[in-house]
Amino acid sequence: MLPGMKLLVVEDNPKLSSFLFRALSEEGHVVDQVGDGATALVQMEHVAYDAVILDWMLPGLDGLAVCRTARSRGLTTPILILTARGEVSEKILGLDAGADDYLAKPFDLGELLARVRALGRRAGVPSTIHFGPLTIDLIARRATIDGRVIDLTSRELALLAYLARHAGRAVSRSELLQKVWSTSFDTSSNVVEVHIRNLREKLGEHGSLIE
């Protein structure tokens, strides 16, 4: 997966939602979770997600309705539909509703991750970021500075990648909390400051890259 991707998982089955959250988070991604279609639409309108993993069968507004409504409102976020409906006719319905991809349950985790990677590429999420002496390889999940590998946690890598993508402009603390951490994160926490300090230390003499 591409570290730093902001993903929304829309799944009303707590067990499956938890599984997806864990699997995607372990790949270095920031994952929000909701359990119904109406809330999903609100999230999609207010948060810039790189991709949405959307269950078809949801309470109230189902996945197809979410897709149609999102597209009618001009939302272009890539959407992958997950469903137990595996017939070709059902796949056509999902794609015609505005989904970018479709995966039938039960699915192989490796295939799901590969499909989300593909959505990230289509959405323009870069695979490599260069900034001065810093290079971030998002597929290998590795950052180097002057050719030296920097030992980073998944969250530190996601944070560094976000800052590098937006080099040249001021990035607010609230923006970092929204884009790199979950939107429900405690905004009174000093987690951003702690991670920035750690990054500067690990960058060594290049710590001033983060102003």
SEDODREN-865556 format. One record per atom (N, C-alpha, C): residue number from 1; x, y, z; atom name. Coordinates in steps of 0.2 Angstrom, whole numbers, always signed. Atoms other than C-alpha are relative to their C-alpha. Layout:
N
<NUM,<X,Y,Z>,'CA'>,
...
//
This chain:
211
<1,<+4,-6,+0>,'N'>,
<1,<+0,+0,+0>,'CA'>,
<1,<+4,+6,+0>,'C'>,
<2,<-4,-6,+0>,'N'>,
<2,<+5,+18,-2>,'CA'>,
<2,<-1,+4,+7>,'C'>,
<3,<+0,-3,-6>,'N'>,
<3,<+9,+25,+15>,'CA'>,
<3,<-3,+7,-1>,'C'>,
<4,<+2,-6,+0>,'N'>,
<4,<+0,+41,+19>,'CA'>,
<4,<-7,+1,-4>,'C'>,
<5,<+6,+0,+3>,'N'>,
<5,<-16,+37,+9>,'CA'>,
<5,<-5,+1,+5>,'C'>,
<6,<+6,-1,-5>,'N'>,
<6,<-32,+43,+18>,'CA'>,
<6,<-6,-4,-3>,'C'>,
<7,<+5,+5,+2>,'N'>,
<7,<-45,+29,+17>,'CA'>,
<7,<-6,+0,+4>,'C'>,
<8,<+6,+0,-4>,'N'>,
<8,<-63,+28,+22>,'CA'>,
<8,<-3,-7,-1>,'C'>,
<9,<+3,+7,+0>,'N'>,
<9,<-70,+10,+26>,'CA'>,
<9,<-7,+1,+2>,'C'>,
<10,<+7,+0,-1>,'N'>,
<10,<-89,+9,+25>,'CA'>,
<10,<-3,-7,+1>,'C'>,
<11,<+1,+7,-1>,'N'>,
<11,<-94,-7,+33>,'CA'>,
<11,<-4,-1,+7>,'C'>,
<12,<+4,+0,-7>,'N'>,
<12,<-108,-11,+46>,'CA'>,
<12,<+1,-7,+4>,'C'>,
<13,<-2,+6,-4>,'N'>,
<13,<-101,-28,+51>,'CA'>,
<13,<+6,+2,+4>,'C'>,
<14,<-5,-2,-5>,'N'>,
<14,<-90,-24,+66>,'CA'>,
<14,<+6,-4,-1>,'C'>,
<15,<-6,+4,+0>,'N'>,
<15,<-79,-39,+64>,'CA'>,
<15,<+4,+1,-7>,'C'>,
<16,<-3,-1,+7>,'N'>,
<16,<-75,-36,+45>,'CA'>,
<16,<+3,+7,+0>,'C'>,
<17,<-3,-7,+0>,'N'>,
<17,<-73,-17,+48>,'CA'>,
<17,<+6,+0,+4>,'C'>,
<18,<-6,+0,-4>,'N'>,
<18,<-61,-20,+62>,'CA'>,
<18,<+6,-4,-4>,'C'>,
<19,<-5,+4,+4>,'N'>,
<19,<-51,-33,+51>,'CA'>,
<19,<+3,+5,-6>,'C'>,
<20,<-2,-4,+5>,'N'>,
<20,<-50,-20,+37>,'CA'>,
<20,<+4,+6,+3>,'C'>,
<21,<-3,-6,-3>,'N'>,
<21,<-45,-6,+48>,'CA'>,
<21,<+7,-2,+2>,'C'>,
<22,<-6,+3,-2>,'N'>,
<22,<-31,-17,+55>,'CA'>,
<22,<+5,-1,-5>,'C'>,
<23,<-4,+2,+5>,'N'>,
<23,<-25,-23,+39>,'CA'>,
<23,<+3,+6,-4>,'C'>,
<24,<-2,-6,+4>,'N'>,
<24,<-25,-6,+30>,'CA'>,
<24,<+5,+5,+5>,'C'>,
<25,<-4,-4,-5>,'N'>,
<25,<-17,+3,+46>,'CA'>,
<25,<+7,-3,+0>,'C'>,
<26,<-7,+3,+0>,'N'>,
<26,<-3,-10,+46>,'CA'>,
<26,<+4,+2,-6>,'C'>,
<27,<-3,-1,+6>,'N'>,
<27,<+1,-5,+29>,'CA'>,
<27,<+2,+8,+0>,'C'>,
<28,<-2,-7,-1>,'N'>,
<28,<+4,+13,+35>,'CA'>,
<28,<-5,+5,-2>,'C'>,
<29,<+6,-5,+2>,'N'>,
<29,<-13,+21,+30>,'CA'>,
<29,<-4,+3,+6>,'C'>,
<30,<+4,-4,-4>,'N'>,
<30,<-24,+33,+39>,'CA'>,
<30,<-7,-3,-2>,'C'>,
<31,<+6,+3,+2>,'N'>,
<31,<-41,+24,+40>,'CA'>,
<31,<-6,+3,+5>,'C'>,
<32,<+6,-2,-3>,'N'>,
<32,<-58,+31,+45>,'CA'>,
<32,<-5,-5,-1>,'C'>,
<33,<+5,+6,+1>,'N'>,
<33,<-73,+19,+48>,'CA'>,
<33,<-7,+3,+2>,'C'>,
<34,<+7,-1,-1>,'N'>,
<34,<-92,+22,+47>,'CA'>,
<34,<-4,-6,-1>,'C'>,
<35,<+4,+6,+0>,'N'>,
<35,<-106,+10,+48>,'CA'>,
<35,<-6,+0,-4>,'C'>,
<36,<+6,-1,+4>,'N'>,
<36,<-119,+17,+37>,'CA'>,
<36,<+1,+5,-6>,'C'>,
<37,<-1,-4,+6>,'N'>,
<37,<-122,+26,+20>,'CA'>,
<37,<+0,+7,+1>,'C'>,
<38,<+1,-7,-1>,'N'>,
<38,<-128,+42,+26>,'CA'>,
<38,<+6,+4,+3>,'C'>,
<39,<-6,-2,-3>,'N'>,
<39,<-113,+45,+37>,'CA'>,
<39,<+6,+0,-5>,'C'>,
<40,<-5,+0,+5>,'N'>,
<40,<-102,+40,+23>,'CA'>,
<40,<+0,+6,-4>,'C'>,
<41,<+0,-5,+4>,'N'>,
<41,<-108,+53,+12>,'CA'>,
<41,<+2,+7,+3>,'C'>,
<42,<-3,-6,-4>,'N'>,
<42,<-105,+67,+25>,'CA'>,
<42,<+7,+0,+1>,'C'>,
<43,<-7,+1,-1>,'N'>,
<43,<-88,+60,+28>,'CA'>,
<43,<+4,+2,-7>,'C'>,
<44,<-3,-1,+7>,'N'>,
<44,<-84,+60,+9>,'CA'>,
<44,<+0,+7,-2>,'C'>,
<45,<+0,-7,+2>,'N'>,
<45,<-90,+78,+7>,'CA'>,
<45,<+4,+5,+4>,'C'>,
<46,<-4,-5,-4>,'N'>,
<46,<-80,+85,+21>,'CA'>,
<46,<+8,-2,+1>,'C'>,
<47,<-7,+3,+0>,'N'>,
<47,<-64,+74,+20>,'CA'>,
<47,<+3,-2,-6>,'C'>,
<48,<-3,+2,+7>,'N'>,
<48,<-52,+72,+5>,'CA'>,
<48,<+3,-7,+1>,'C'>,
<49,<-3,+7,+0>,'N'>,
<49,<-50,+53,+4>,'CA'>,
<49,<+3,-1,-6>,'C'>,
<50,<-3,+2,+6>,'N'>,
<50,<-39,+45,-8>,'CA'>,
<50,<-4,-6,-3>,'C'>,
<51,<+4,+6,+2>,'N'>,
<51,<-51,+30,-9>,'CA'>,
<51,<-5,-2,+5>,'C'>,
<52,<+6,+2,-5>,'N'>,
<52,<-67,+23,-1>,'CA'>,
<52,<-1,-7,-2>,'C'>,
<53,<+2,+7,+1>,'N'>,
<53,<-70,+5,+2>,'CA'>,
<53,<-7,-1,+3>,'C'>,
<54,<+8,-1,-1>,'N'>,
<54,<-89,+3,+2>,'CA'>,
<54,<-3,-7,+0>,'C'>,
<55,<+4,+6,+0>,'N'>,
<55,<-100,-12,+7>,'CA'>,
<55,<-6,+2,-3>,'C'>,
<56,<+6,-1,+4>,'N'>,
<56,<-115,-14,-4>,'CA'>,
<56,<-6,+0,+5>,'C'>,
<57,<+6,+1,-5>,'N'>,
<57,<-127,-20,+10>,'CA'>,
<57,<+1,+4,+6>,'C'>,
<58,<-1,-4,-6>,'N'>,
<58,<-128,-6,+23>,'CA'>,
<58,<-7,+2,+2>,'C'>,
<59,<+6,-2,-2>,'N'>,
<59,<-142,+0,+34>,'CA'>,
<59,<-2,+7,-2>,'C'>,
<60,<+2,-7,+3>,'N'>,
<60,<-153,+14,+27>,'CA'>,
<60,<+2,+1,-7>,'C'>,
<61,<-2,-1,+7>,'N'>,
<61,<-144,+20,+12>,'CA'>,
<61,<+6,-5,-2>,'C'>,
<62,<-5,+5,+2>,'N'>,
<62,<-135,+6,+3>,'CA'>,
<62,<+6,+2,-4>,'C'>,
<63,<-6,-2,+4>,'N'>,
<63,<-119,+6,-6>,'CA'>,
<63,<-1,+3,-7>,'C'>,
<64,<+1,-2,+7>,'N'>,
<64,<-126,+8,-23>,'CA'>,
<64,<-3,+8,+0>,'C'>,
<65,<+3,-7,-1>,'N'>,
<65,<-136,+24,-17>,'CA'>,
<65,<+5,+4,+2>,'C'>,
<66,<-6,-5,-2>,'N'>,
<66,<-120,+31,-9>,'CA'>,
<66,<+4,+1,-6>,'C'>,
<67,<-4,-1,+6>,'N'>,
<67,<-111,+29,-25>,'CA'>,
<67,<-4,+5,-5>,'C'>,
<68,<+4,-4,+5>,'N'>,
<68,<-125,+37,-36>,'CA'>,
<68,<+0,+7,+3>,'C'>,
<69,<+0,-6,-3>,'N'>,
<69,<-127,+51,-23>,'CA'>,
<69,<+6,+4,+0>,'C'>,
<70,<-6,-3,+0>,'N'>,
<70,<-109,+54,-22>,'CA'>,
<70,<+2,+3,-7>,'C'>,
<71,<-1,-2,+7>,'N'>,
<71,<-107,+55,-41>,'CA'>,
<71,<-4,+6,-2>,'C'>,
<72,<+5,-5,+2>,'N'>,
<72,<-122,+66,-43>,'CA'>,
<72,<+2,+7,+4>,'C'>,
<73,<-2,-6,-4>,'N'>,
<73,<-114,+79,-30>,'CA'>,
<73,<+7,+2,-2>,'C'>,
<74,<-7,-2,+2>,'N'>,
<74,<-98,+79,-40>,'CA'>,
<74,<+6,-3,+3>,'C'>,
<75,<-5,+3,-3>,'N'>,
<75,<-88,+69,-29>,'CA'>,
<75,<+4,-5,-4>,'C'>,
<76,<-3,+4,+4>,'N'>,
<76,<-74,+60,-38>,'CA'>,
<76,<+5,-5,+3>,'C'>,
<77,<-4,+4,-4>,'N'>,
<77,<-66,+50,-24>,'CA'>,
<77,<-1,-7,-3>,'C'>,
<78,<+0,+7,+3>,'N'>,
<78,<-61,+32,-31>,'CA'>,
<78,<-4,-4,+5>,'C'>,
<79,<+4,+5,-4>,'N'>,
<79,<-74,+19,-24>,'CA'>,
<79,<+1,-7,-2>,'C'>,
<80,<+0,+8,+1>,'N'>,
<80,<-71,+0,-22>,'CA'>,
<80,<-6,-3,+4>,'C'>,
<81,<+6,+3,-3>,'N'>,
<81,<-87,-9,-18>,'CA'>,
<81,<+2,-7,+2>,'C'>,
<82,<+0,+7,-3>,'N'>,
<82,<-87,-25,-7>,'CA'>,
<82,<-7,-2,+1>,'C'>,
<83,<+6,+2,-1>,'N'>,
<83,<-101,-36,-8>,'CA'>,
<83,<+0,-8,-1>,'C'>,
<84,<+1,+7,+1>,'N'>,
<84,<-107,-54,-7>,'CA'>,
<84,<-3,-2,-6>,'C'>,
<85,<+3,+1,+6>,'N'>,
<85,<-116,-52,-23>,'CA'>,
<85,<+5,+0,-6>,'C'>,
<86,<-5,+1,+5>,'N'>,
<86,<-104,-59,-36>,'CA'>,
<86,<-2,-1,-7>,'C'>,
<87,<+3,+1,+6>,'N'>,
<87,<-115,-61,-51>,'CA'>,
<87,<+3,+6,-5>,'C'>,
<88,<-2,-5,+5>,'N'>,
<88,<-109,-52,-67>,'CA'>,
<88,<-5,+6,+0>,'C'>,
<89,<+5,-5,+1>,'N'>,
<89,<-126,-42,-68>,'CA'>,
<89,<+1,+5,+6>,'C'>,
<90,<-1,-4,-6>,'N'>,
<90,<-123,-36,-50>,'CA'>,
<90,<+6,+4,+0>,'C'>,
<91,<-6,-4,+1>,'N'>,
<91,<-105,-30,-54>,'CA'>,
<91,<-2,+6,-5>,'C'>,
<92,<+1,-6,+5>,'N'>,
<92,<-112,-20,-69>,'CA'>,
<92,<-4,+5,+4>,'C'>,
<93,<+4,-5,-4>,'N'>,
<93,<-125,-12,-57>,'CA'>,
<93,<+5,+4,+4>,'C'>,
<94,<-5,-4,-5>,'N'>,
<94,<-111,-7,-45>,'CA'>,
<94,<+4,+5,-4>,'C'>,
<95,<-4,-4,+4>,'N'>,
<95,<-100,+0,-59>,'CA'>,
<95,<-4,+5,-3>,'C'>,
<96,<+4,-5,+3>,'N'>,
<96,<-114,+9,-67>,'CA'>,
<96,<-2,+5,+5>,'C'>,
<97,<+2,-5,-5>,'N'>,
<97,<-118,+17,-51>,'CA'>,
<97,<+5,+5,+2>,'C'>,
<98,<-6,-4,-1>,'N'>,
<98,<-101,+25,-51>,'CA'>,
<98,<+6,-2,+4>,'C'>,
<99,<-6,+3,-3>,'N'>,
<99,<-90,+13,-42>,'CA'>,
<99,<+6,-1,-5>,'C'>,
<100,<-6,+1,+4>,'N'>,
<100,<-72,+12,-49>,'CA'>,
<100,<+2,-7,+0>,'C'>,
<101,<-2,+7,+0>,'N'>,
<101,<-70,-6,-44>,'CA'>,
<101,<-4,-4,+4>,'C'>,
<102,<+5,+4,-3>,'N'>,
<102,<-79,-21,-37>,'CA'>,
<102,<+3,-6,+2>,'C'>,
<103,<-4,+7,-3>,'N'>,
<103,<-73,-36,-26>,'CA'>,
<103,<-6,-3,+4>,'C'>,
<104,<+5,+4,-3>,'N'>,
<104,<-85,-50,-21>,'CA'>,
<104,<+3,-3,+6>,'C'>,
<105,<-2,+4,-6>,'N'>,
<105,<-84,-58,-3>,'CA'>,
<105,<-2,-7,-1>,'C'>,
<106,<-6,-1,-4>,'N'>,
<106,<-76,-68,+3>,'CA'>,
<106,<+6,+2,-5>,'C'>,
<107,<-6,-2,+4>,'N'>,
<107,<-60,-60,-4>,'CA'>,
<107,<+6,-1,+3>,'C'>,
<108,<-7,+1,-3>,'N'>,
<108,<-42,-62,-3>,'CA'>,
<108,<+3,+7,+2>,'C'>,
<109,<-3,-6,-2>,'N'>,
<109,<-33,-49,+7>,'CA'>,
<109,<+5,+3,-5>,'C'>,
<110,<-5,-2,+5>,'N'>,
<110,<-19,-48,-5>,'CA'>,
<110,<-3,+4,-6>,'C'>,
<111,<+4,-3,+5>,'N'>,
<111,<-31,-44,-19>,'CA'>,
<111,<-3,+6,+1>,'C'>,
<112,<+3,-6,-2>,'N'>,
<112,<-40,-31,-10>,'CA'>,
<112,<+5,+6,+1>,'C'>,
<113,<-6,-5,+0>,'N'>,
<113,<-23,-22,-6>,'CA'>,
<113,<+2,+2,-6>,'C'>,
<114,<-2,-2,+7>,'N'>,
<114,<-18,-23,-24>,'CA'>,
<114,<-5,+5,-3>,'C'>,
<115,<+5,-4,+4>,'N'>,
<115,<-35,-16,-30>,'CA'>,
<115,<+0,+8,+3>,'C'>,
<116,<-1,-7,-3>,'N'>,
<116,<-33,-1,-17>,'CA'>,
<116,<+6,+3,-2>,'C'>,
<117,<-6,-3,+3>,'N'>,
<117,<-16,+2,-23>,'CA'>,
<117,<-1,+3,-7>,'C'>,
<118,<+1,-2,+7>,'N'>,
<118,<-22,+3,-41>,'CA'>,
<118,<-5,+6,+0>,'C'>,
<119,<+4,-6,-1>,'N'>,
<119,<-36,+16,-35>,'CA'>,
<119,<+5,+6,+2>,'C'>,
<120,<-5,-5,-2>,'N'>,
<120,<-22,+26,-27>,'CA'>,
<120,<+4,+3,-6>,'C'>,
<121,<-4,-2,+6>,'N'>,
<121,<-12,+26,-43>,'CA'>,
<121,<-5,+5,-5>,'C'>,
<122,<+5,-4,+4>,'N'>,
<122,<-28,+32,-53>,'CA'>,
<122,<-1,+7,+3>,'C'>,
<123,<+2,-6,-3>,'N'>,
<123,<-31,+45,-40>,'CA'>,
<123,<+6,+5,+0>,'C'>,
<124,<-6,-4,+0>,'N'>,
<124,<-13,+52,-43>,'CA'>,
<124,<+4,+0,+6>,'C'>,
<125,<-4,+0,-6>,'N'>,
<125,<-6,+47,-27>,'CA'>,
<125,<+7,-2,-2>,'C'>,
<126,<-7,+2,+3>,'N'>,
<126,<+13,+47,-31>,'CA'>,
<126,<+3,-6,+3>,'C'>,
<127,<-3,+6,-3>,'N'>,
<127,<+24,+32,-28>,'CA'>,
<127,<+7,+2,+2>,'C'>,
<128,<-7,-2,-3>,'N'>,
<128,<+40,+42,-25>,'CA'>,
<128,<+0,+8,+0>,'C'>,
<129,<+0,-7,-1>,'N'>,
<129,<+42,+59,-18>,'CA'>,
<129,<+8,+2,+1>,'C'>,
<130,<-6,-2,+0>,'N'>,
<130,<+58,+69,-20>,'CA'>,
<130,<+0,+7,+3>,'C'>,
<131,<+0,-7,-3>,'N'>,
<131,<+62,+85,-9>,'CA'>,
<131,<+7,+1,+2>,'C'>,
<132,<-7,-1,-2>,'N'>,
<132,<+80,+91,-9>,'CA'>,
<132,<+4,-7,+1>,'C'>,
<133,<-4,+6,-1>,'N'>,
<133,<+91,+77,-2>,'CA'>,
<133,<-4,-6,+3>,'C'>,
<134,<+5,+5,-3>,'N'>,
<134,<+75,+67,+4>,'CA'>,
<134,<-3,-3,-6>,'C'>,
<135,<+4,+4,+5>,'N'>,
<135,<+68,+53,-6>,'CA'>,
<135,<-5,-5,+4>,'C'>,
<136,<+5,+4,-4>,'N'>,
<136,<+52,+44,+0>,'CA'>,
<136,<-3,-5,-6>,'C'>,
<137,<+3,+6,+4>,'N'>,
<137,<+48,+27,-9>,'CA'>,
<137,<-6,-2,+3>,'C'>,
<138,<+6,+1,-3>,'N'>,
<138,<+30,+25,-5>,'CA'>,
<138,<-2,-8,-1>,'C'>,
<139,<+1,+7,+1>,'N'>,
<139,<+29,+7,-12>,'CA'>,
<139,<+4,-4,+4>,'C'>,
<140,<-4,+3,-4>,'N'>,
<140,<+44,+1,-3>,'CA'>,
<140,<-1,+2,+7>,'C'>,
<141,<+1,-3,-7>,'N'>,
<141,<+39,+11,+12>,'CA'>,
<141,<+6,+2,+3>,'C'>,
<142,<-7,-1,-2>,'N'>,
<142,<+56,+18,+14>,'CA'>,
<142,<+2,+7,-2>,'C'>,
<143,<-2,-7,+1>,'N'>,
<143,<+63,+36,+16>,'CA'>,
<143,<+8,+0,+1>,'C'>,
<144,<-8,-1,-1>,'N'>,
<144,<+82,+40,+13>,'CA'>,
<144,<+1,+8,-1>,'C'>,
<145,<-2,-7,+0>,'N'>,
<145,<+91,+56,+15>,'CA'>,
<145,<+8,+0,-2>,'C'>,
<146,<-7,+1,+2>,'N'>,
<146,<+108,+58,+6>,'CA'>,
<146,<+1,-7,-1>,'C'>,
<147,<-1,+7,+2>,'N'>,
<147,<+106,+40,+1>,'CA'>,
<147,<+0,-5,+7>,'C'>,
<148,<+0,+3,-7>,'N'>,
<148,<+105,+35,+20>,'CA'>,
<148,<-7,-2,+2>,'C'>,
<149,<+7,+2,-2>,'N'>,
<149,<+89,+25,+25>,'CA'>,
<149,<-1,+3,+7>,'C'>,
<150,<+2,-2,-6>,'N'>,
<150,<+80,+33,+39>,'CA'>,
<150,<-5,-5,+3>,'C'>,
<151,<+4,+5,-3>,'N'>,
<151,<+72,+22,+52>,'CA'>,
<151,<-6,+3,+3>,'C'>,
<152,<+6,-4,-2>,'N'>,
<152,<+54,+28,+53>,'CA'>,
<152,<-6,-5,+1>,'C'>,
<153,<+6,+4,-1>,'N'>,
<153,<+38,+21,+60>,'CA'>,
<153,<-5,+1,-6>,'C'>,
<154,<+5,-1,+5>,'N'>,
<154,<+23,+19,+48>,'CA'>,
<154,<-3,+7,+0>,'C'>,
<155,<+3,-6,+0>,'N'>,
<155,<+15,+35,+55>,'CA'>,
<155,<+5,+6,-1>,'C'>,
<156,<-5,-5,+2>,'N'>,
<156,<+31,+45,+54>,'CA'>,
<156,<+1,+0,-7>,'C'>,
<157,<-1,+0,+7>,'N'>,
<157,<+33,+40,+36>,'CA'>,
<157,<-6,+3,-3>,'C'>,
<158,<+6,-3,+3>,'N'>,
<158,<+15,+45,+32>,'CA'>,
<158,<+0,+8,+1>,'C'>,
<159,<-1,-7,-2>,'N'>,
<159,<+18,+62,+41>,'CA'>,
<159,<+5,+3,-5>,'C'>,
<160,<-5,-3,+4>,'N'>,
<160,<+34,+65,+32>,'CA'>,
<160,<-2,+0,-8>,'C'>,
<161,<+3,+0,+7>,'N'>,
<161,<+26,+60,+15>,'CA'>,
<161,<-5,+6,-1>,'C'>,
<162,<+5,-5,+1>,'N'>,
<162,<+12,+72,+18>,'CA'>,
<162,<+3,+7,+0>,'C'>,
<163,<-4,-6,-1>,'N'>,
<163,<+24,+86,+23>,'CA'>,
<163,<+4,+2,-7>,'C'>,
<164,<-4,-1,+7>,'N'>,
<164,<+35,+83,+7>,'CA'>,
<164,<-5,+1,-6>,'C'>,
<165,<+5,-2,+5>,'N'>,
<165,<+20,+83,-4>,'CA'>,
<165,<-2,+7,+0>,'C'>,
<166,<+2,-7,+0>,'N'>,
<166,<+15,+100,+2>,'CA'>,
<166,<+5,+5,+2>,'C'>,
<167,<-6,-4,-1>,'N'>,
<167,<+32,+107,+3>,'CA'>,
<167,<-1,+7,-3>,'C'>,
<168,<+1,-7,+3>,'N'>,
<168,<+32,+126,+1>,'CA'>,
<168,<-6,+4,+2>,'C'>,
<169,<+5,-3,-3>,'N'>,
<169,<+17,+130,+10>,'CA'>,
<169,<-1,-2,+8>,'C'>,
<170,<+1,+1,-7>,'N'>,
<170,<+12,+131,+29>,'CA'>,
<170,<-6,-5,+0>,'C'>,
<171,<+5,+5,-1>,'N'>,
<171,<+2,+115,+34>,'CA'>,
<171,<-2,+1,+8>,'C'>,
<172,<+2,-1,-7>,'N'>,
<172,<-8,+118,+50>,'CA'>,
<172,<-1,-7,+4>,'C'>,
<173,<+0,+6,-5>,'N'>,
<173,<-9,+106,+65>,'CA'>,
<173,<-7,-3,-1>,'C'>,
<174,<+7,+3,+1>,'N'>,
<174,<-28,+103,+62>,'CA'>,
<174,<+0,-4,-7>,'C'>,
<175,<+0,+4,+6>,'N'>,
<175,<-24,+98,+44>,'CA'>,
<175,<+4,-6,+0>,'C'>,
<176,<-4,+6,-1>,'N'>,
<176,<-11,+86,+49>,'CA'>,
<176,<-4,-5,+4>,'C'>,
<177,<+4,+5,-4>,'N'>,
<177,<-23,+78,+62>,'CA'>,
<177,<-5,-3,-5>,'C'>,
<178,<+5,+2,+5>,'N'>,
<178,<-36,+77,+48>,'CA'>,
<178,<+3,-5,-5>,'C'>,
<179,<-3,+4,+6>,'N'>,
<179,<-25,+70,+34>,'CA'>,
<179,<+4,-6,+2>,'C'>,
<180,<-5,+5,-2>,'N'>,
<180,<-12,+60,+44>,'CA'>,
<180,<-3,-5,+6>,'C'>,
<181,<+3,+3,-5>,'N'>,
<181,<-22,+55,+59>,'CA'>,
<181,<-8,-1,-1>,'C'>,
<182,<+8,+0,+1>,'N'>,
<182,<-41,+50,+61>,'CA'>,
<182,<-3,+7,+2>,'C'>,
<183,<+4,-7,-2>,'N'>,
<183,<-53,+65,+61>,'CA'>,
<183,<-3,+0,+7>,'C'>,
<184,<+3,+0,-6>,'N'>,
<184,<-59,+59,+77>,'CA'>,
<184,<+5,+0,+6>,'C'>,
<185,<-6,+0,-4>,'N'>,
<185,<-42,+60,+85>,'CA'>,
<185,<-1,+6,+5>,'C'>,
<186,<+0,-5,-6>,'N'>,
<186,<-41,+70,+102>,'CA'>,
<186,<+4,+6,-2>,'C'>,
<187,<-4,-6,+2>,'N'>,
<187,<-36,+88,+96>,'CA'>,
<187,<+3,+3,+5>,'C'>,
<188,<-4,-3,-6>,'N'>,
<188,<-30,+92,+113>,'CA'>,
<188,<+7,-3,+1>,'C'>,
<189,<-6,+3,-1>,'N'>,
<189,<-16,+80,+111>,'CA'>,
<189,<+6,+3,-3>,'C'>,
<190,<-6,-3,+3>,'N'>,
<190,<+2,+85,+107>,'CA'>,
<190,<+3,-5,-5>,'C'>,
<191,<-3,+5,+4>,'N'>,
<191,<+4,+70,+96>,'CA'>,
<191,<+4,+3,-7>,'C'>,
<192,<-3,-3,+5>,'N'>,
<192,<+8,+81,+81>,'CA'>,
<192,<+7,+3,+1>,'C'>,
<193,<-6,-3,-2>,'N'>,
<193,<+22,+90,+90>,'CA'>,
<193,<+5,-5,+1>,'C'>,
<194,<-4,+6,-1>,'N'>,
<194,<+29,+74,+96>,'CA'>,
<194,<+3,-3,-6>,'C'>,
<195,<-2,+4,+6>,'N'>,
<195,<+30,+66,+79>,'CA'>,
<195,<+5,+5,-4>,'C'>,
<196,<-5,-5,+4>,'N'>,
<196,<+38,+82,+71>,'CA'>,
<196,<+6,+0,+3>,'C'>,
<197,<-6,+0,-4>,'N'>,
<197,<+51,+83,+85>,'CA'>,
<197,<+4,-7,-2>,'C'>,
<198,<-3,+7,+1>,'N'>,
<198,<+55,+64,+82>,'CA'>,
<198,<+3,+0,-7>,'C'>,
<199,<-2,+0,+7>,'N'>,
<199,<+56,+67,+63>,'CA'>,
<199,<+6,+4,-1>,'C'>,
<200,<-6,-5,+0>,'N'>,
<200,<+68,+82,+65>,'CA'>,
<200,<+6,-4,+2>,'C'>,
<201,<-6,+4,-3>,'N'>,
<201,<+79,+71,+76>,'CA'>,
<201,<+3,-5,-5>,'C'>,
<202,<-2,+5,+5>,'N'>,
<202,<+79,+57,+63>,'CA'>,
<202,<+3,+2,-6>,'C'>,
<203,<-3,-3,+6>,'N'>,
<203,<+83,+69,+49>,'CA'>,
<203,<+7,+2,+1>,'C'>,
<204,<-7,-2,-2>,'N'>,
<204,<+99,+74,+59>,'CA'>,
<204,<+1,+7,-3>,'C'>,
<205,<-2,-7,+3>,'N'>,
<205,<+108,+89,+50>,'CA'>,
<205,<-5,+3,-5>,'C'>,
<206,<+5,-3,+5>,'N'>,
<206,<+93,+90,+38>,'CA'>,
<206,<-7,+1,+4>,'C'>,
<207,<+6,-1,-4>,'N'>,
<207,<+80,+92,+52>,'CA'>,
<207,<-3,+7,-2>,'C'>,
<208,<+3,-6,+2>,'N'>,
<208,<+78,+110,+46>,'CA'>,
<208,<-4,+0,-6>,'C'>,
<209,<+4,+0,+6>,'N'>,
<209,<+69,+104,+31>,'CA'>,
<209,<-7,+1,+2>,'C'>,
<210,<+6,-1,-2>,'N'>,
<210,<+54,+104,+42>,'CA'>,
<210,<+0,+6,+4>,'C'>,
<211,<+0,-7,-3>,'N'>,
<211,<+51,+122,+47>,'CA'>,
<211,<-6,+1,+5>,'C'>,
//
